[in-house]
């Protein structure tokens, strides 16, 4: 399954992506805005371990590729039980490719796919209060600020708010 974008494409991860994953993910400016499962430094061993786990992961985890090189990642985590019509979207992109519209396009494309093909009626993202760039990307992709979870996150020993952005299926 591949999704063409204006300046990139989304495709499944491959074990052959290990070197590009470790190269592009090894950035403190990325790790500072992601959950602690995304390490810094991001080594080749980290990349291989994550890619091996992604092979059996039931969620939709895709590489963001520019010129056939994996330069970021995006995924939909399908929720369960009473939240089964919702999916959390998570993403990151190599600093080399920031401010080119790639992430807005990727988020819009994957959200539309979830609405059309996965029975999802709500896609949401939880971002750190200090991640203004991610908030702007979500807004450009049609998401709206839905909630602020006060003092819900601790990252690098700093307690901060989590901002929840969401987009709803148009006919739900």
N, C-alpha and C positions, 0 to 999 in steps of 0.2 A: 504494500500500500504506500503510494507516494502522493504528495500534494505539491503541485507546482506553485510557487509564489512569484511575485514580481522580480525580486532580486536574490532568490534562494529557492530551496525546496525542502520539504519535510520528507523524511524516509525512515524506515526502521534502522535501529542501531545495528552495527556489525562488530564482531570482535576485531576486525581490521581497523576500527576507528580508535583504538587504544592510544596511539601516539598523538593523534590530533586532539583527542579528548583531554589527555593529560596536559598538552601544550596550552590549549585555549582555556581550560578550566583553572589552571594554576595562576590565579589572580586574586589577590586579597580584596580588590574592589568588587569582585563577584561574590566571593565567599562571605563577606561581611553582610550581605543581604539575603543569604540563604540559610536554611536550617542546618544544624550542626552535623548532619550526615554528609554534607558537602565539605570535604576537608580543605584546609590550606596548611602547608603546601599540598597541591594535588599532584600526586606522583603517577608514574606509569603503573605501578602496582595497584593504586587506587582505581585507576581507569579500568584495568583488566578485571578487578574484582567487581566493579559496578556493572560492567558490560556482561559478565557472566551471569550476574543476578538478574539483569534486565531480560535475558533470554527466556526465563520462565515466569516473568512478572505478568500477571493478568491485565494490568493497566496498559493504556496506550502510551508508550514512551517512544518518542521520535527524535532523531537527530535533525538539527537545522544545518543544512549544507549550503555552502557557497563554493562554486567551482569544484564540486564533488568532494569537498573537504568538510568534515563535521566540525562546526564552529560554535555550536550551542545545542541546547536541548529543550524540549517542551513535552509535557505529558498531561494526560487527563487521568485523574484518580477517581474512578467510579465509586460513589458512596453506597452504603448498604442500609438495610432495614428501613426505617421511616424516611431516610434521606436518599433512597435508591434512585430518585429522579434528578439528583444533583451530582455534579462532578466538580472536583477541585482541579484547577489548572495551575501548573507550576512551570517555570521557564528560566532560562539564563542564556546569555549570548556573549561571545568573545568581545572584549573591549574594542578590538579592531573593527568590529562591525556595528558599533553603537551609532545611533542617530542616522540610520539609513532607511528606516521604515520596515525593516525585516521583522522585528518582533511584533509590531502592530499587525502586520499582515499574517504572521504565523498564528497569533492568538485569535484573530477574526476567522481565519480558515478553519482552525481546529474547533472553535466554538460552533460554527455553522455545521461542521461534520457531526458533532455530538448531537445537535438538535435534529438533524435530518436522519441520522442512522443509528443512534444509540438509545433512543427513548428518553433522552435527557431534556429537562425543561429549565434547568438553572445551572449555569457555570459560574464558579466563583474563584476568587484568588484572595489569599491573606498575605498582606505585605507589611513590612516594618514601617513604622511611622516616618522614619527618616529617608525612605526610599521614594523620593519625589519623582525620579525618572520613571520608575515602574508604575506609579500612579498615573502619570501622563500617558504612558503606553496603553494602559487599561482604558482610560477615558477615550482615547482615540479609537480604540477597538469597540466602543459602544458600551462599556461597563459603567456602572454608577456606584458611588460610595454608598454602601448599604448599612454599615455598622462600624463602630470603633470599639474594640475590646480593650478596655483600659488595663494597662500594666500586665498584659497577657504574655509578653515575650521577654526572655532574657537572652541577650547575645553579647558576647565579649564582656560579661559582667555588668551590662547596662540593661536596666529594666525599661521597657518601652511599650507603647500601644501597638496593637495590630489593627490595620485598616482592612476591612472586608469590602471588596468590590465584586459586583455580580452583574450578569446579563441574563435576561430571561428569554426563552423561546417566544417568538412573536405571537404565535396563536395559542399560547397556553393560558 
